[in-house]
Amino acid sequence: AMSPAHMIAGVEASPDKMLQGRLFSYPDTHMHRLGANYLQIPVNCPFAKVRNYQRDGKMTINDNQGGAPNYFPNSFSGPVERPDLVGPGHDHFPVTGHTGDVKRYNSADEDNFTQ
């Protein structure tokens, strides 16, 4: 399902109020129309297989992770902890390039109703 929130890294949404509303409402609309497991639909799922212990539920599309056990820890190639990625200095999304404060956008004089 298309969502304007799916952007490449480094690209941010504009301060347009219509876009901001869509960023908020699209995931809720997908969940309502396609079901709670809408990310399992092949056209919507990520390229990398998700391995977690959240299973079943309404409208399950995929193989429900097969016969994998639903407990932690398990010895059947389930998700594993990565202690090497926890702690200070191990940001999941390191910032590179330009950093700093975001400038404020003054939208006080905009006409958001005329089409």
Order of alpha helices (4+ residues) and beta strands (2+ residues): alpha
